[in-house]
């Protein structure tokens, strides 16, 4: 009986642990994808003229460009 527990119980526990880790990683990937979509929607709609989307195979990078002329600043002391 003890050998059957070792033969089937231990691999079953290991497989269940692997399944839980896989399930957690899938959930994290889905939440990360949702956050990226929310960020895209938030900034792309507001800053269409000033945004460029840099995309590589590993990650997406968003850059919002702001034109700020220092000479137009009234607080700038000459």
Secondary structure, DSSP 4 states (H G I P E B T S, - for coil): -HHHIIIIIHHHHHHHHHHHHHHHHHHHHHHHHHHHHHHHHHHHHH-TTTEEEEE-SS-EEEEE-----GGG-TT---
